[in-house]
Amino acid sequence: MAEKQVHLNGASYGPSIPPPQHYHRRGRGSDCGCCCFLAFLLKVVITVAMLIGLFILIIWLIFRPINKVEFHVTDVALTQFNYTNNMLQFNLAANISIRNPNKKIGIYYDRIEARAFYEDQRFGYDALTPFYQGHKNTSVLNVVFKGQQAVTLQGEELTQFNQERTSGLYSIALELSLRIRFKLGKVKTARFKPKVECDDLKIPLNGSPVAGISNNKCEIKF
């Protein structure tokens, strides 16, 4: 018996496979640009911070001895110090020495303003001539306060003044407001604005200059 043969006109491969679909991630390029900008900005900030830190370190290493510059009130002359009707009349002169002990550092004093205080109230002002101070040098400032100024003394302040008038010894404070630059070789720094405070000076009312007053060392604050 002859077997029946089945003839296939075409091959059957099962159900058709859909074509692959490609997906596009939105914003990938913008995210990359944002990240690159942030990375660049971070590098700039780090670089600037490192440069500032290096500059501060160099200044500290080079100019650290500047803290040893010393200010002293060497002698004073107080010839008038009267207080009546809330008006203080005064005539005060003082010499302030500045010692620069550094071998390689010079100092430009671009601005020097002197002030005098009594009971935390300013009564005198004197602007001095700018100058340059060389290495291992001692310079002397002569400050003069003369005139009258409205001052209010009440309660303990007035009692203190009357006691000092009886003793003839007044507690007066001097202050220097400076604008300075340091020089090392040909290099000059930016300007600094320190203050020099000479507090609680015991100054006698006397017509002639007095040397060696108590507590005559001043403090410099940057």
Backbone as a ProteinNet text record, in pm:
[ID]
protein_1_A
[PRIMARY]
MAEKQVHLNGASYGPSIPPPQHYHRRGRGSDCGCCCFLAFLLKVVITVAMLIGLFILIIWLIFRPINKVEFHVTDVALTQFNYTNNMLQFNLAANISIRNPNKKIGIYYDRIEARAFYEDQRFGYDALTPFYQGHKNTSVLNVVFKGQQAVTLQGEELTQFNQERTSGLYSIALELSLRIRFKLGKVKTARFKPKVECDDLKIPLNGSPVAGISNNKCEIKF
[TERTIARY]
85.6	0	86.9	66.9	153.3	113.3	218.5	193.9	167.1	76.2	44	144.5	196.3	294.8	229.3	265.7	208.7	311.2	273.7	361.7	332.4	438.2	424.3	461.4	369.3	398.5	488	491.4	576.3	612.1	724	766.4	691.1	662.3	592.3	688.9	708.7	807.4	741.5	622.3	553.5	505.6	461.9	409.9	519.9	484.2	582	635.8	767.4	834.4	832.2	780.5	773.4	913.6	933.3	1066.7	1108.1	1238.5	1286.4	1254.7	1218.2	1188.2	1302.1	1339.6	1449.5	1390.3	1438.9	1389.5	1496	1454.2	1545.1	1527.3	1635.9	1630.7	1639.7	1533.7	1530	1617.5	1681.2	1756.6	1895.9	1940.5	2072.3	2182.4	2169	2270.1	2272.7	2156.4	2150.6	2206.6	2178.1	2232.6	2383.9	2436.4	2582.3	2643.8	2578.3	2630.1	2625.7	2517.3	2505.2	2612.6	2634.9	2737.9	2876.4	2903.2	3034	3054.7	2948.9	2961	2985.5	2912.9	2933	3072.3	3123.2	3258.6	3361.3	3340.8	3432.2	3427.3	3304.9	3289	3355.2	3341.2	3404.3	3555.8	3610.7	3756	3803.1	3724.6	3761.6	3760.6	3656.1	3646.7	3762.7	3795.6	3906	4038.3	4056.9	4181.2	4195.8	4087.4	4091.3	4117.4	4052.1	4072.8	4217.6	4276.3	4416.3	4509.9	4482.1	4566.6	4557.2	4435.7	4418.8	4490.8	4474.9	4544.2	4695.1	4745.7	4889.8	4938.6	4860.2	4898.3	4902.5	4799.6	4796.5	4913.4	4946.1	5058.9	5190.2	5208.9	5332.5	5341.4	5230.7	5229.3	5260	5201.3	5223.9	5369.3	5427	5565.4	5663.1	5633	5726.3	5710.8	5586.5	5562.3	5521.7	5536	5503.7	5582.3	5710.2	5783.6	5725.6	5629.1	5574.8	5501	5458.9	5392.5	5486.2	5615.6	5712.5	5737.8	5674.2	5686.5	5626.7	5699.1	5658.2	5630.8	5526	5486.3	5493.1	5556.8	5566.6	5540.4	5471.6	5460.7	5580.3	5675	5801.8	5795.5	5726.4	5712.8	5590.5	5536.2	5413.8	5426.2	5342.1	5333.6	5186.9	5126.6	4987.9	4986.9	4957	4962.7	4825.1	4720.5	4585.2	4486.9	4397.2	4294.5	4181.7	4099.9	3993.2	3857.1	3765.3	3630.2	3527.2	3456	3350.6	3238.1	3115.7	2997.6	2999.6	3030.2	3033.9	3132.7	3232	3334.6	3472.5	3549.2	3683.1	3785.9	3868	3978.6	4107.9	4188.8	4304.1	4422.5	4539.7	4664.4	4758.5	4767.2	4843	4935.2	5060.2	5158.1	5223.1	5248	5308.1	5398.7	5504.2	5593.1	5569.5	5546.7	5523.3	5633.6	5710.5	5818.7	5768.4	5818.3	5785	5915.6	5928.8	6049.5	6021.9	6090.9	6083.3	6212.2	6208.9	6331.3	6367.2	6286.5	6306.6	6422.6	6498.6	6615.8	6581.5	6468	6437.2	6305.2	6233.8	6099.2	6094	6048.6	6022.3	5872.6	5834.2	5691.9	5658.2	5556.8	5501.1	5382.7	5390.4	5278.3	5206.4	5106.7	5036.8	4935	4886.4	4793	4815.2	4821.3	4839	4742.4	4646	4550.5	4557.2	4582	4593.5	4469.8	4422.4	4305.7	4334	4274.1	4288.3	4150.7	4145.6	4019	4029.4	3918.3	3905	3769.5	3769.5	3646.8	3572.1	3648.4	3595.3	3530.3	3555.6	3503.6	3620.1	3610	3718.1	3715.1	3832.3	3838.7	3946.2	4036.8	4143.1	4169.5	4215.8	4245.9	4365.4	4453.7	4570.3	4607.5	4617.2	4659.1	4807.5	4885	5029	5074.1	5197.2	5251.8	5293	5251.5	5293.5	5445.4	5499.8	5644.2	5674.3	5800.8	5848.6	5949.6	5934.4	6026.3	6110.1	6241.5	6331.5	6354.5	6448.9	6480.4	6549.3	6518.5	6582.5	6592.7	6477.4	6472.4	6373.9	6403.5	6311.7	6271.1	6142.8	6089.2	6003.9	5994.2	5919.4	5811.4	5689.2	5576.1	5549.9	5533.9	5498.1	5352.9	5266.7	5124.2	5088.4	5002.5	4962.3	4810.4	4750.6	4606.8	4585.7	4523.3	4505	4372.7	4296.1	4169.8	4065.4	3940.3	3831.2	3730.4	3661.1	3568.5	3454.2	3333.9	3217.2	3224.5	3223.2	3231.2	3129.9	3059.9	2960.9	3011.5	3037.7	3079.3	2970.3	2919.3	2812.3	2840.1	2782.5	2790.3	2933.3	2968.2	3100.6	3209.7	3178	3277.3	3316.5	3217.9	3246.2	3319.4	3280.9	3351.8	3497.6	3519.7	3656.3	3738	3678	3749.4	3787.2	3695.5	3724.7	3836.1	3836.3	3943.2	4077.9	4078.4	4203.5	4249.3	4154.8	4192.9	4260.5	4212.6	4274.3	4415.3	4431.2	4563.4	4656.8	4601	4683.6	4734.3	4672.5	4714.5	4592.1	4592.9	4475.3	4496.4	4387.9	4389.6	4341.4	4434.7	4405.3	4450.6	4373.5	4406.8	4436.1	4537	4572.1	4550.4	4514.4	4489.5	4543	4610.3	4657.9	4580	4523.2	4456.4	4548.1	4595.5	4699.6	4649.1	4713.4	4701.1	4843.7	4886.2	5026.9	5041.8	5163.2	5204.8	5342.2	5367.1	5497	5576.6	5708.6	5795.9	5908.3	5921.7	6030.1	6100.8	6220.3	6287.2	6208.6	6164.7	6083.1	5934.5	5901.7	5763.5	5693.6	5575.8	5493.6	5358.6	5313.1	5185.5	5069.6	4950.6	4831.5	4827.9	4736.6	4729.1	4657.4	4709.4	4645.8	4602.8	4501.8	4448.6	4448.4	4565.9	4569.6	4539.4	4510.2	4493.3	4592	4645.5	4739.4	4672.4	4657.2	4587.9	4684.6	4689.9	4771.8	4673.9	4633.5	4524.9	4576.7	4490.7	4510.5	4648.5	4683.7	4808.9	4788.6	4873.9	4866.4	4951.7	4885.1	4956.1	4937.6	5045.6	5034.1	5013.2	4940.7	4923.2	5047.6	5131.9	5261	5302.2	5369.1	5408.5	5523	5604.2	5720.4	5697.8	5763.2	5746.7	5787.3	5713.9	5740.8	5775.1	5888	5930.7	5905	5896.4	5882	5748.1	5638.3	5506.6	5470.3	5380.8	5344.5	5256.7	5268.9	5186.8	5198.3	5322.9	5342.7	5351.3	5344.6	5350	5212.8	5209.9	5084.8	5064	4939.3	4904.4	4856.9	4914.3	4874.6	4778.8	4668.8	4565.1	4539.6	4560.4	4535.7	4391
-118.8	0	120.7	189	307.9	414	472.1	576.3	707.9	778.4	911.3	1010.5	1088.3	1189.4	1325.2	1394.7	1529.7	1628.2	1703.6	1804.1	1939.7	2004.4	2136.8	2241.7	2329.2	2435.6	2543.8	2553	2656.3	2615.3	2665.5	2631.1	2716.9	2658.3	2729.5	2754.9	2878.6	2915.9	2962.5	2946.4	2989	3132.3	3188	3327.7	3426.6	3533	3635.3	3713.3	3753.2	3828.3	3975.6	4058.7	4203.1	4262	4365.5	4428.3	4495.3	4498.6	4561.2	4709.3	4755.3	4897.1	4966	5079.9	5157.4	5270.9	5281.1	5384.6	5492.7	5616.3	5730.8	5789.5	5790.9	5848.7	6000.2	6063.2	6208.3	6269.9	6380.7	6458.2	6405.3	6300.9	6246.5	6345.5	6415.5	6513.5	6632.6	6681.3	6795.9	6760.6	6634.6	6592	6587.6	6538.9	6532.8	6672.2	6767.8	6904.7	6969.3	6942	6997.4	6940.9	6809.9	6746.4	6800.3	6818.8	6871.9	7013.7	7095.5	7232.4	7234.1	7148.2	7141.5	7093.6	6997	6948.1	7057.4	7131.8	7242.1	7350.9	7383.3	7485	7440	7312	7258.7	7267.8	7238.5	7248.3	7392.9	7487.7	7629.2	7672.1	7631.8	7668.3	7609.1	7482.5	7417.8	7485.6	7520.2	7586.5	7723	7801	7933.5	7919.1	7822.8	7801.4	7763.2	7679.1	7639.2	7758	7842.8	7960.8	8057.8	8078.8	8167.7	8110.7	7980.5	7917.8	7926.7	7908.8	7918.8	8060.6	8160.1	8300	8331.8	8287.4	8312.7	8244.7	8123.6	8052	8125.5	8174.5	8248	8375.2	8449.1	8571	8539.5	8432.6	8396.1	8357.2	8280.7	8237.2	8354.4	8448.2	8558.8	8667.8	8704	8823	8791.9	8667.5	8634.7	8719.8	8753.1	8837.2	8976.9	9019.1	9152.8	9170.4	9059.6	9069.4	9122	9119.9	9164.1	9314.7	9383	9528	9584.2	9672.4	9718.9	9869.3	9906	10044.8	10078	10189.1	10235	10385.2	10427.3	10569.7	10605	10679.1	10702.8	10820.9	10928.1	11042.3	11123.6	11193.8	11271.8	11405.7	11499.5	11629.7	11671.9	11674.4	11716.6	11848.6	11956.1	12088.7	12146.1	12085.9	12134.1	12018.6	12008	11904.4	11947.7	12039.1	12098	12057	12030.1	11989.1	12076.9	12156.3	12243	12253.9	12246	12261.8	12167.8	12040.9	11937.4	11968.6	12045.8	12078.8	12048.2	11968.6	11931.2	12013.1	12087.1	12162.6	12087.9	12068.6	11980.5	12029.6	11991.7	12016.3	11901	11805	11682.4	11654.3	11624.4	11584.5	11454.4	11365.3	11236	11190.7	11119.9	11055.3	10904.5	10846.8	10703.2	10644.4	10553.5	10490.6	10363.6	10340.8	10220.2	10148.5	10027.6	9949.1	9836.8	9841.1	9734.5	9652.6	9534.9	9457.2	9365.7	9364.7	9270.2	9311.3	9212.7	9238.1	9257.4	9201.7	9204.2	9271.7	9314.8	9367.5	9516.2	9595.3	9737.3	9760.3	9874.2	9902.4	10040.5	10045.9	10172.9	10209.1	10323.6	10375.6	10478.2	10430.5	10516.1	10608.8	10569.5	10655.8	10635.4	10746.6	10741.3	10841.3	10792.1	10876.8	10845.7	10947.2	10931.1	10988	10917.3	10961.5	10948.5	11035.5	11031.5	11012.4	10929.8	10896.6	10918.1	10962.7	10969.2	10911.4	10809.8	10738.7	10691.3	10632.6	10575.6	10679.8	10806.6	10911.8	10982.3	10993	11055.9	11207.5	11261.7	11407.1	11470.7	11392.1	11449.7	11369.6	11438.5	11375	11444.8	11363.7	11420.4	11329.8	11387	11312.9	11338.3	11230.5	11241.3	11216.1	11258.1	11246.1	11101.9	11044.7	10908.6	10900.4	10780	10761.5	10614.3	10587.9	10450.3	10418.5	10302.6	10259.4	10142.6	10159.8	10058.3	9943.5	9856.7	9737.4	9776.3	9702	9720.4	9869.3	9933.3	10077.8	10113.8	10220.9	10275.1	10416.1	10436.8	10567.1	10620.9	10752.6	10816	10905.5	10885.2	10968.9	11070.7	11195.6	11299.9	11340	11309.3	11340.3	11453.8	11542.3	11658.5	11670	11679.1	11699.7	11829.1	11926.1	12055.2	12115.7	12165.6	12229.7	12199	12190	12157.5	12069.5	11987.9	11891.4	11868.1	11860.1	11831.6	11687.2	11669	11537.4	11534.6	11423.6	11409.5	11310.4	11359.6	11275.8	11277.8	11160.4	11150.1	11034.9	11043.8	10934.9	10898.6	10769.9	10720.9	10787.8	10822.4	10888	11024.2	11100.5	11231.9	11218.1	11116.6	11091.6	11055.6	10973	10934.3	11055.9	11144.7	11263.8	11351.5	11370.5	11454.6	11394	11261.3	11196.1	11213.9	11202.4	11216.7	11362.9	11454	11594.8	11625.4	11563.4	11582.9	11524.3	11404	11339.5	11398.2	11462.3	11517.4	11413.1	11293.7	11183.2	11130.5	11142.4	11108.7	10980.1	10902.9	10778.7	10809.1	10812.3	10849.8	10737.1	10712.8	10609.9	10675.1	10622.8	10668.1	10552.9	10589.1	10488.1	10537	10447.5	10476.3	10390.7	10454.4	10382.8	10390.8	10275	10271.8	10207.2	10245.7	10175.1	10150.4	10024.6	9992.5	9888.6	9885.9	9782.1	9732.2	9604.1	9546.4	9531.8	9544.8	9534.8	9436	9337.1	9239.6	9239.5	9298.5	9316.4	9413.2	9366.3	9448	9414.9	9320.2	9276.8	9361.3	9412.9	9489.5	9421	9411.9	9346.1	9442.9	9387.2	9472.2	9547.8	9642.2	9725.2	9652.1	9669.2	9619.9	9741	9719.9	9829.8	9792.1	9783.4	9749.9	9870.9	9843	9947.3	9922.9	10030.7	10024.5	10090.6	10015.6	10065.2	10079.9	10199.9	10229.7	10266.6	10167	10185.2	10220	10289.7	10316.2	10375.5	10478.4	10548.8	10643.5	10635.6	10724.3	10847.7	10957.8	11077.5	11188.9	11242.1	11350.7	11485.4	11572.3	11708.7	11787.5	11813.6	11875.4	11956	12063.3	12148.7	12094.2	12003.7	11951.6	11806.2	11757.4	11618.1	11520.8	11410.2	11306.3	11177.8	11118.6	10993.8	10877.9	10757.8	10638.3	10625.2	10662.4	10647.8	10500	10466.4	10326.8	10275	10144.8	10077.7	10146.3	10167.8	10245.8	10160.6	10027.2	9941.8	9932.6	9941.8	9942	9805.5	9775.7	9649.6	9675.5	9597.6	9611.4	9500	9535.5	9439.6	9449.6	9337.8	9334.9	9296.5
0	0	0	-92.9	-106.7	-5.1	63.4	162.8	95.4	155.8	103.4	153.1	68.6	103.6	107.5	209.7	226.1	174.8	78.5	19	78.5	138.6	198.2	95.9	72.1	-24.6	34.1	165.8	230.5	370.9	416.8	553.5	653.6	766.2	872.1	986.6	1026.1	1130	1257.9	1276.8	1397.6	1384.2	1491.5	1486.4	1454.2	1387.1	1344.2	1463.8	1457.3	1564.9	1530.5	1619.8	1587.8	1578.6	1500.4	1486	1616.2	1644.6	1768.5	1772.4	1890.2	1910.1	1983.4	1938.1	1997.4	2081.4	2207	2298.8	2314.9	2317.4	2333.4	2472.6	2550	2684.7	2676.5	2718.4	2711.3	2819.7	2784	2882.3	2911.1	2845.8	2874	2841.4	2730	2691.3	2785.1	2828.3	2919.5	3055.5	3102.5	3231.5	3227.2	3117.9	3104.3	3106.2	3035.4	3033.9	3169.7	3245	3379.9	3471.9	3463.8	3546.5	3512.5	3384.1	3342.4	3394.8	3391.5	3442.2	3592.2	3666.1	3810.3	3845.8	3769.4	3794	3767.2	3660.8	3628.8	3736.1	3780.2	3884.1	4013.9	4046.8	4167.8	4159.1	4042	4023.7	4039.9	3987.4	3999.8	4146.6	4219.9	4361.7	4440.1	4414.9	4485.4	4452.7	4325	4284.3	4351.3	4351.2	4415.2	4564.9	4629.9	4773	4802.5	4716.9	4735.6	4718.6	4620	4597.9	4715.3	4765.8	4881.2	5002.8	5024.9	5136.9	5124.2	5001.8	4980.5	5005.6	4960.8	4983	5132.3	5205.6	5349.5	5418.5	5376.4	5435.9	5412.1	5289.9	5258.5	5342.2	5349.9	5430.5	5576	5627.3	5767	5791.9	5698.6	5716	5705	5615.7	5592.1	5696.8	5727.1	5808.1	5952	5994.2	6132.6	6232	6206.7	6302.1	6320.2	6232	6244.1	6376.3	6438.1	6568	6675.8	6647.9	6747.6	6741.1	6647.3	6644.3	6772.9	6839	6971.7	6971.2	7043.5	7061.2	7210.1	7241.9	7381.3	7388.1	7491.8	7522.9	7609.1	7553	7622.3	7719.3	7681.3	7772.3	7733.8	7831.3	7810.7	7881.7	7838.1	7904.5	7903.9	8021.9	8037.5	8114.3	8043.9	8106.1	8137.1	8082.4	8109.3	8099	8197.8	8195.2	8289.6	8240.5	8321.1	8265.7	8357.8	8318.1	8388.9	8310.5	8363.3	8261	8312.1	8226.4	8105.5	8132.8	8028.2	7916	7946.3	7847.3	7906.3	7834.3	7878.4	7800.8	7872.3	7812.6	7841.3	7738.3	7752.4	7670.2	7714.7	7641.6	7676.4	7583.8	7608.1	7490.3	7519.7	7418	7462.7	7367.8	7401.2	7287.9	7325.4	7229.4	7233.8	7116.6	7105.4	7017.5	7073.4	6996.7	6930.2	6807.9	6732.2	6699.6	6749.3	6726.6	6626.9	6511.7	6412	6420.1	6482.7	6502.7	6386	6281.8	6172.1	6082.1	6037.2	5954.4	5807.3	5762.6	5619.3	5587.3	5687.5	5665.4	5698.2	5601.3	5623	5630.9	5682.4	5703.4	5649.2	5564.6	5518.5	5608	5671.9	5749.5	5661.4	5587.8	5492	5558.5	5674.7	5748.3	5897.1	5970.4	6114.8	6177.1	6251.4	6321.3	6470	6550	6694.5	6762	6865.6	6941.5	7090.5	7168.1	7313.4	7375.5	7481.6	7546	7696.7	7752.1	7898.1	7934	8021.6	8058.2	7932.8	7839.6	7714.8	7623.1	7646.5	7559.8	7490.2	7360.2	7284.3	7302.1	7331.4	7345.6	7257.5	7201.1	7119.5	6994.2	6888.7	6759.8	6696.3	6635.4	6568	6451.4	6330.8	6211.6	6187.7	6176.3	6163.5	6020.2	5991.1	5856.4	5826.6	5713.4	5677.5	5659.6	5681.1	5664.5	5642.9	5606.4	5587.8	5697.1	5758.3	5862.6	5811.4	5815.5	5763.9	5860	5820.7	5899.3	6030.1	6136.1	6266.2	6300.7	6302.3	6319.6	6430.3	6501.2	6601.3	6559.2	6543.1	6505.4	6620.1	6628.5	6736.9	6677.6	6723	6683.8	6792.8	6752.8	6847	6822.4	6918.8	6905.1	7001	6953.9	7033.5	7029.4	7146.3	7159.3	7238.3	7173.8	7238.7	7195.2	7292.4	7259.4	7364.6	7320.6	7410.6	7338.6	7418.9	7362.2	7459.4	7405.2	7488.6	7537.2	7667.1	7730.6	7844.6	7857.5	7963.8	8068	8186.7	8298.8	8403.5	8437.9	8536	8631.3	8748.9	8844.5	8879.6	8862	8896.4	8812.8	8687.9	8602.3	8659.8	8704.7	8762	8895.2	8973.1	9099.5	9072.8	8970.5	8934.8	8892.9	8814.2	8770.5	8889.8	8981.6	9098.7	9183.5	9195.9	9270.9	9200.7	9070.8	8995.9	8994	8993.9	9000.7	9134.6	9239.8	9371.2	9375.6	9316.1	9316	9211.5	9109.6	9002.4	8905.7	8905	8819.3	8745.5	8611	8531.6	8452.3	8441.7	8363.4	8221.9	8128.9	7990.7	7898.2	7794.1	7695.6	7560.8	7491.9	7356.9	7259.5	7137.8	7034.8	6900.5	6829.4	6694.2	6595.5	6495.4	6386.7	6265.1	6218.5	6115.9	5987	5878.6	5751	5702.8	5703.2	5680.3	5569.9	5511.9	5419.2	5461.2	5436.6	5466.5	5337.3	5348.9	5233	5262.4	5175.4	5182.5	5047.6	5042.5	4914	4827.9	4711	4623.1	4633.6	4718.3	4732.5	4839.1	4803.9	4897.2	4912.1	5034.1	5059.6	5040.4	5051.7	5055.1	5187.5	5198.6	5318.6	5431.7	5549.6	5671.2	5755	5839.8	5920.8	6068.8	6128.8	6271.5	6358.1	6485.1	6585.5	6698.9	6749.3	6860.5	6980.3	7087.8	7206.1	7322.4	7376.5	7494.8	7605.6	7681.7	7778.6	7917.3	7990.6	8133.4	8163.3	8089.3	8117.1	8235	8331.6	8447.7	8420.5	8383	8339.1	8441.8	8494.9	8593.2	8526	8593.3	8544.5	8584.4	8485.6	8512.6	8390.1	8410.4	8298.7	8216.7	8272.4	8200.5	8162.6	8056.4	8014.7	8124.8	8132.9	8231.8	8158.6	8191.9	8129.3	8223.6	8165.4	8246.3	8315.2	8247.4	8307.9	8317.4	8410.2	8431.2	8317.2	8293.2	8191.6	8055.4	8013	7890.4	7765.3	7776.8	7658.7	7594.9	7462.5	7389.6	7320.5	7290.6	7226.4	7084.3	6990	6850.1	6814.3	6748.4	6710.2	6560.7	6490.9	6346.4	6319.3
[MASK]
++++++++++++++++++++++++++++++++++++++++++++++++++++++++++++++++++++++++++++++++++++++++++++++++++++++++++++++++++++++++++++++++++++++++++++++++++++++++++++++++++++++++++++++++++++++++++++++++++++++++++++++++++++++++++++++

